[in-house]
């Protein structure tokens, strides 16, 4: 699958404490301090989000680092330009 976002794209996002499946989310990486990631929410669980990249060949996701705890969710993307 081709990536939804490319270098140089602009996004509009809103602060969030929860997300829905298929939302594009902005989160703090669960293990790498000060790293922000943009992924697609795949599955919602009580403990957090399972996320995946839209370009799996060039992306890491919950299969490699596990669930994103809810406290690491920063915002959800509302629009891309």
WOPE-V567575 format. One record per backbone hydrogen bond with DSSP energy under -1.0 kcal/mol. CO is the residue of the C=O (numbers start at 1). NH is the residue of the N-H. E is the energy in kcal/mol with one decimal. If there is no record, write none. Layout:
# WOPE-V567575
((CO	NH	E) (CO	NH	E))
This chain:
# WOPE-V567575
((6	9	-2.4) (10	81	-3.0) (12	78	-3.1) (12	79	-1.6) (14	76	-2.3) (20	23	-2.1) (23	41	-3.2) (24	77	-3.1) (25	39	-2.1) (26	74	-2.9) (26	75	-1.7) (27	37	-2.9) (32	35	-1.6) (35	29	-3.0) (37	27	-2.6) (39	25	-3.3) (40	52	-2.1) (41	22	-3.3) (43	50	-2.9) (48	45	-2.5) (49	68	-2.9) (50	42	-3.4) (50	43	-1.5) (51	62	-2.6) (52	40	-2.9) (55	58	-2.2) (56	59	-1.0) (61	64	-1.9) (61	65	-1.9) (62	66	-2.1) (68	49	-2.6) (69	72	-2.2) (70	73	-1.6) (72	28	-2.3) (74	16	-1.6) (75	26	-2.8) (76	14	-2.5) (79	12	-2.8))
